[in-house]
Amino acid sequence: MKRLTTLVLTVFALAACQQTQPAQEPGAQDQFWTALHTLCDSAYEGQVVEVSPADTVFTGKHLVMHVRHCSPDAVHIAFNVGEDRSRTWVLTRTDDGLRLKHDHRHEDGSEDAVTQYGGDTRSEGDAVKQEFYADAHTAELIPAAVTNVWTVEVQPGRFAYALRREGTDRRFRVEFDTTQPVPAPPTSWGHGDSSS
């Protein structure tokens, strides 16, 4: 009887502990991933707000991002520069954090010689901003980019993509107004269906 009483009291004590423990808050990367998914299937216009003087690729061009494919582990964001539909940002979840890759294609869908560069997070970051540090593939493909750090931000009303090359004055930042969706642009080159 004494053992039964002790057992019952132990069960009640454990149950009480479980009820009083607060639910575990989602981590910063989980919150960021959830915020990113709120943009799925939408397109937005953007503008360059910071760029190195020598970089004229985006000058005077109509910039549109389209969050065109979302799954639990991947988000594909087309980034159209005028009529150029060669760029897609691919964010994925990994065992160690988040990864950003740049998928560059030709108009016929074939991969560009400079593609699949990017990097991984090195920390939990925060709920609205994640930083991606150049990986070994990037360093081999583009030696000058070995110190690249890309930033993706999902703020209320704004999405931003940025690049800084540490130790240099290389900077780029484009911001998109996510309060004003626009019609989806034509599909990115090489991404003819939502599974690509």
Residue pairs with C-beta under 8 A, 6 or more apart in sequence:
26 34
27 124
28 124
28 125
28 126
28 127
29 97
29 98
29 121
29 124
29 125
29 130
31 127
32 98
32 125
32 126
32 127
32 128
32 129
32 130
32 154
33 93
33 98
35 127
35 128
35 154
36 67
36 75
36 91
36 152
36 154
37 70
37 75
38 154
39 67
39 154
39 159
39 178
40 67
40 70
40 75
41 67
41 68
41 70
41 184
42 66
42 67
42 178
42 181
42 184
43 64
43 65
43 66
43 67
43 181
43 182
43 183
43 184
43 185
44 64
44 65
44 159
44 176
44 177
44 178
44 180
44 181
44 182
45 62
45 63
45 64
45 176
45 177
45 180
45 182
46 63
46 64
46 65
46 159
46 174
46 175
46 176
46 177
47 63
47 174
47 175
48 58
48 63
48 172
48 173
48 174
49 173
49 174
49 175
50 162
50 171
50 172
50 173
51 58
51 171
51 172
51 173
52 169
52 170
52 171
52 172
55 172
57 81
58 81
58 174
61 81
61 82
61 84
62 80
62 81
62 82
63 79
63 80
63 81
63 174
63 176
64 78
64 79
64 80
64 182
64 185
65 77
65 78
65 79
65 80
65 159
65 161
65 176
66 77
66 78
66 80
66 184
66 185
66 188
67 75
67 76
67 77
68 76
68 77
68 78
68 184
68 187
68 188
68 191
68 194
69 75
69 76
69 191
69 194
69 195
69 196
70 76
72 93
73 92
73 93
74 90
74 91
74 92
74 93
75 90
75 91
75 92
76 88
76 89
76 90
76 103
76 191
76 196
77 88
77 89
77 90
77 91
78 85
78 87
78 88
78 185
78 187
78 188
78 191
79 87
79 88
79 89
79 161
80 87
80 185
80 188
81 87
85 107
85 185
85 186
85 187
85 188
85 189
86 104
86 105
86 106
86 107
86 112
86 188
86 189
87 102
87 103
87 104
87 188
88 102
88 103
88 104
88 105
88 188
88 190
88 191
89 100
89 101
89 102
89 103
89 152
89 161
90 100
90 101
90 102
90 103
90 118
91 98
91 99
91 100
91 152
92 98
92 99
92 101
93 99
94 120
96 120
96 121
97 120
97 121
97 122
97 123
97 124
98 120
98 121
98 125
98 130
98 132
99 118
99 119
99 120
99 121
99 132
100 118
100 119
100 120
100 132
100 150
100 152
101 116
101 117
101 118
102 115
102 116
102 117
102 118
103 111
103 115
103 116
103 190
103 191
104 111
104 112
104 114
104 115
105 111
105 112
105 115
105 188
105 189
105 190
105 191
106 112
106 189
106 190
107 189
108 189
109 189
109 190
109 192
110 190
111 190
114 141
114 142
116 137
116 141
117 134
117 137
117 138
117 141
117 142
117 145
118 132
118 134
118 135
118 138
118 150
119 132
119 133
119 134
119 135
119 138
119 148
119 149
119 150
120 132
120 133
120 135
121 130
121 131
121 132
121 133
122 131
122 133
123 131
125 131
128 153
128 154
128 155
129 151
129 152
129 153
129 154
130 151
130 152
131 149
131 150
131 151
132 149
132 150
132 151
132 152
133 148
133 149
134 145
134 146
134 147
134 148
134 149
138 145
138 146
138 148
139 145
139 146
144 165
145 165
147 165
147 166
147 167
147 168
148 163
148 164
148 165
148 166
149 163
149 164
149 165
149 166
150 161
150 162
150 163
151 160
151 161
151 162
151 163
151 164
152 159
152 160
152 161
152 162
153 159
153 160
153 161
153 162
157 177
157 178
157 179
158 175
158 176
158 177
158 178
159 175
159 176
159 178
160 173
160 174
160 175
160 176
161 173
161 174
162 171
162 172
162 173
162 174
163 170
163 171
163 172
163 173
164 170
164 171
165 171
190 196
